[in-house]
Amino acid sequence: MEITPAKLNTFLLFKLPSAFFTGVRVKYIDKQQCVVTVKHRWINQNPFNSMFWAVQGMAAELTTGALVMSKIRATGHNISMLVANNKASFLKKATGRITFKCDQGDLVDKAIAKALETGEGQAIWMNAIGKNADDIEVSNFNFEWTIKVKSKQ
């Protein structure tokens, strides 16, 4: 089954309701990139009248994680995924609609191929950049995803 924005957004509603109710939405996904948006609203604001950093983090993580999930599903193998580390930088107040984009699907392909070939776990760092409506970078997130082929039992 192909992973689509509508399916991912339904997944958010049932499995990650905090992301769904704060407005995180997948807008686009293909083999190379994923785009997620979130709009600054009362429900996701901080005391400084901008978007709470954790809401930005949920949107950024989803851009990278959705790529990993879709690539794993396409293999048909039983592969686990987990965030091991993350780093973030905040460059400007996040107000209005923030768009996060990750275009590193090729890194995931290489890591999965190596995991399937060697049977060893792999780690990859993926980047998601958040920009406002004026195309100005407001935040930059890096996530270290680990993947491991599960043994058949």
Buried (B, 14 or more C-beta within 10 A) or exposed (E): EEBEBEEBBEBBEEEBEEBBEBBBBBBBBEEEBBBBBBBBEEEBBBEEEBBBEEBBBBBBBBBBBBBBBBBBEEBEEEBEBEBEEBEBEBEBBBBEEBBBBBBBBEBBBEBBEBBBEEEEBBEBBBBBBBBBEEEEEBBBBBBBBBBBBEEEE
